[in-house]
Amino acid sequence: MTEVSDREDIPTKLATLRSILEAATAVMADLIGAGGPLFERFARVYTRMPADDREPIVSVLEREVDGRLMADTVADTVTGVRLAPNPHARLYLHVIDGDAPLDREEMVQAVVRAMAMRRALQTIGPAWEEIAVEALRRLSPPERAQVADFCRHMVALVDSAEQSPAGMSAEG
Protein backbone atom coordinates (compact mmCIF):
# COMPACT_ATOMS: atom_id res chain seq x y z
CA MET A 1 0.00 0.00 0.00
CA THR A 2 2.93 2.27 0.52
CA GLU A 3 3.87 2.06 -3.17
CA VAL A 4 0.42 3.30 -4.21
CA SER A 5 0.52 6.29 -1.83
CA ASP A 6 4.08 7.12 -2.94
CA ARG A 7 2.92 7.14 -6.56
CA GLU A 8 -0.08 9.27 -5.68
CA ASP A 9 2.29 11.77 -3.96
CA ILE A 10 4.40 12.22 -7.12
CA PRO A 11 2.11 14.91 -8.63
CA THR A 12 2.08 16.71 -5.27
CA LYS A 13 5.87 16.50 -4.99
CA LEU A 14 6.29 17.71 -8.57
CA ALA A 15 3.93 20.62 -7.90
CA THR A 16 5.93 21.54 -4.81
CA LEU A 17 9.20 21.33 -6.74
CA ARG A 18 7.71 23.45 -9.53
CA SER A 19 6.64 26.09 -6.96
CA ILE A 20 10.11 26.17 -5.42
CA LEU A 21 11.75 26.56 -8.82
CA GLU A 22 9.32 29.31 -9.84
CA ALA A 23 10.01 31.16 -6.58
CA ALA A 24 13.78 30.83 -7.08
CA THR A 25 13.45 32.04 -10.66
CA ALA A 26 11.42 35.04 -9.49
CA VAL A 27 14.02 35.91 -6.84
CA MET A 28 16.84 35.72 -9.40
CA ALA A 29 14.85 37.81 -11.87
CA ASP A 30 14.33 40.44 -9.16
CA LEU A 31 18.04 40.46 -8.33
CA ILE A 32 19.10 40.72 -11.93
CA GLY A 33 16.41 43.29 -12.70
CA ALA A 34 17.38 45.41 -9.69
CA GLY A 35 21.04 45.37 -10.66
CA GLY A 36 20.50 45.70 -14.37
CA PRO A 37 23.22 44.99 -16.91
CA LEU A 38 26.07 45.64 -14.44
CA PHE A 39 24.73 42.99 -12.09
CA GLU A 40 24.48 40.58 -14.99
CA ARG A 41 28.11 41.31 -15.88
CA PHE A 42 29.14 40.84 -12.26
CA ALA A 43 27.31 37.51 -12.09
CA ARG A 44 28.97 36.34 -15.33
CA VAL A 45 32.43 37.31 -14.09
CA TYR A 46 31.79 35.64 -10.74
CA THR A 47 30.75 32.38 -12.38
CA ARG A 48 33.81 32.44 -14.68
CA MET A 49 36.13 33.11 -11.75
CA PRO A 50 38.09 30.09 -10.49
CA ALA A 51 36.28 28.76 -7.40
CA ASP A 52 39.36 29.16 -5.17
CA ASP A 53 39.56 32.87 -6.09
CA ARG A 54 35.99 33.75 -5.12
CA GLU A 55 36.32 34.03 -1.35
CA PRO A 56 39.45 36.21 -1.30
CA ILE A 57 38.15 38.46 -4.08
CA VAL A 58 34.74 38.90 -2.45
CA SER A 59 36.55 39.68 0.82
CA VAL A 60 38.59 42.37 -0.95
CA LEU A 61 35.42 43.86 -2.45
CA GLU A 62 33.68 43.83 0.94
CA ARG A 63 36.65 45.51 2.64
CA GLU A 64 36.96 48.15 -0.07
CA VAL A 65 33.23 48.95 -0.11
CA ASP A 66 33.16 49.14 3.70
CA GLY A 67 36.11 51.55 3.58
CA ARG A 68 34.46 53.68 0.93
CA LEU A 69 31.21 53.91 2.84
CA MET A 70 33.06 54.73 6.07
CA ALA A 71 35.08 57.45 4.32
CA ASP A 72 31.87 58.95 2.93
CA THR A 73 30.36 59.20 6.41
CA VAL A 74 33.24 61.31 7.74
CA ALA A 75 34.40 63.13 4.61
CA ASP A 76 32.26 66.25 5.07
CA THR A 77 32.78 66.69 8.79
CA VAL A 78 36.13 65.17 9.73
CA THR A 79 38.61 64.20 7.04
CA GLY A 80 37.63 65.96 3.83
CA VAL A 81 38.81 62.81 2.06
CA ARG A 82 36.62 60.79 -0.25
CA LEU A 83 37.43 57.51 -1.94
CA ALA A 84 36.85 56.91 -5.63
CA PRO A 85 37.05 53.75 -7.70
CA ASN A 86 40.46 53.04 -9.18
CA PRO A 87 39.87 51.92 -12.78
CA HIS A 88 43.45 50.62 -12.89
CA ALA A 89 43.31 48.50 -9.71
CA ARG A 90 44.44 44.89 -9.87
CA LEU A 91 43.08 42.00 -7.82
CA TYR A 92 45.66 39.49 -8.99
CA LEU A 93 49.37 39.55 -8.26
CA HIS A 94 51.85 38.52 -10.90
CA VAL A 95 53.58 35.39 -9.62
CA ILE A 96 56.65 34.17 -11.46
CA ASP A 97 57.03 30.42 -11.20
CA GLY A 98 60.58 29.20 -11.47
CA ASP A 99 62.47 30.37 -14.51
CA ALA A 100 59.52 31.71 -16.48
CA PRO A 101 60.76 33.67 -19.50
CA LEU A 102 60.24 37.40 -19.13
CA ASP A 103 59.41 39.42 -22.21
CA ARG A 104 61.88 42.30 -22.49
CA GLU A 105 59.25 44.80 -23.69
CA GLU A 106 56.97 43.93 -20.76
CA MET A 107 59.90 44.45 -18.40
CA VAL A 108 60.68 47.85 -19.97
CA GLN A 109 57.04 48.90 -19.63
CA ALA A 110 56.97 47.77 -15.99
CA VAL A 111 60.03 49.92 -15.25
CA VAL A 112 58.44 52.90 -17.05
CA ARG A 113 55.26 52.46 -14.94
CA ALA A 114 57.33 52.27 -11.75
CA MET A 115 59.19 55.44 -12.71
CA ALA A 116 55.88 57.18 -13.43
CA MET A 117 55.33 57.11 -9.66
CA ARG A 118 56.90 60.57 -9.60
CA ARG A 119 53.68 61.96 -11.11
CA ALA A 120 51.65 60.45 -8.28
CA LEU A 121 54.06 61.95 -5.75
CA GLN A 122 53.74 65.38 -7.37
CA THR A 123 49.94 65.26 -6.96
CA ILE A 124 50.34 64.54 -3.24
CA GLY A 125 52.48 67.65 -2.91
CA PRO A 126 55.15 68.33 -0.28
CA ALA A 127 53.60 65.82 2.12
CA TRP A 128 55.00 62.96 0.05
CA GLU A 129 58.42 63.44 1.62
CA GLU A 130 56.94 62.98 5.10
CA ILE A 131 55.11 59.90 3.87
CA ALA A 132 58.31 58.53 2.29
CA VAL A 133 60.26 59.07 5.53
CA GLU A 134 57.51 57.31 7.50
CA ALA A 135 57.57 54.39 5.05
CA LEU A 136 61.37 54.17 5.24
CA ARG A 137 61.25 54.16 9.05
CA ARG A 138 59.03 51.09 8.87
CA LEU A 139 61.76 49.19 7.05
CA SER A 140 64.50 47.36 8.89
CA PRO A 141 68.03 48.80 8.66
CA PRO A 142 69.07 46.13 6.10
CA GLU A 143 65.97 46.90 4.01
CA ARG A 144 66.76 50.64 4.11
CA ALA A 145 70.33 49.83 3.00
CA GLN A 146 68.92 47.88 0.05
CA VAL A 147 66.74 50.87 -0.90
CA ALA A 148 69.75 53.19 -0.68
CA ASP A 149 71.83 50.82 -2.85
CA PHE A 150 69.00 50.62 -5.36
CA CYS A 151 68.70 54.42 -5.50
CA ARG A 152 72.47 54.85 -5.99
CA HIS A 153 72.33 52.28 -8.78
CA MET A 154 69.37 54.12 -10.39
CA VAL A 155 71.31 57.41 -10.30
CA ALA A 156 74.22 55.64 -12.03
CA LEU A 157 71.79 54.31 -14.66
CA VAL A 158 70.36 57.80 -15.20
CA ASP A 159 73.90 59.12 -15.69
CA SER A 160 74.61 56.27 -18.11
CA ALA A 161 71.42 56.96 -20.07
CA GLU A 162 72.35 60.63 -20.41
CA GLN A 163 75.87 59.82 -21.63
CA SER A 164 74.99 57.16 -24.21
CA PRO A 165 72.87 57.42 -27.36
CA ALA A 166 69.29 56.11 -27.16
CA GLY A 167 69.05 52.37 -27.57
CA MET A 168 72.70 51.71 -26.68
CA SER A 169 74.07 50.51 -23.39
CA ALA A 170 76.80 52.42 -21.58
CA GLU A 171 79.27 49.67 -22.57
CA GLY A 172 78.36 49.77 -26.29
C-alpha positions, 0 to 999 in steps of 0.5 A: 500500500505504501507504493500506491501512496508514494505514486499518488504523492508524485504529482504533489511533490512535482507541484511543490518542486515546480513552486520552489523553482518558480520562486527561485526564478522570481528571486533571481529575476528580481536580483538581476532586474534590480542590478541591471546589466552591471549585475548581470556582468558581475554575475557572469564574471563571478561564475567564470572566476576560479572557485578558489579565487571567489572568497578572497576576491569577495573579501577584498570587495567587501573591505573596499566597499566598507572603507568607501562607505566609512570614508563617505560618512566622515568626509564632510565633517572630519577628514575631507577625504573621499574615496573613488574607484580606481579603474586601474586596480588589480586584484591578482598579483603577478607570480613568477614560477621558477624560470619563467621567461620574461618578455623584455618589452613587458619588463621595460614597460613595468620599469616605465610604470614604476618610474611614473610614480613621480607623477603620483608623488607630485599630486600629493604635494610636499607631504610625500616626503613625510610619507616617504620618511615614514615608510622608510622608518618602517623598514628594517636597517638592512631593508633601508640599506637595500633601498639606498643601494638601489637608488644609488644604482638608479642614479648611475643608470640615469647618468649612463642613459644621459651619456649614451645614445638612445638604444645603446648601453653604456658599454656599447 
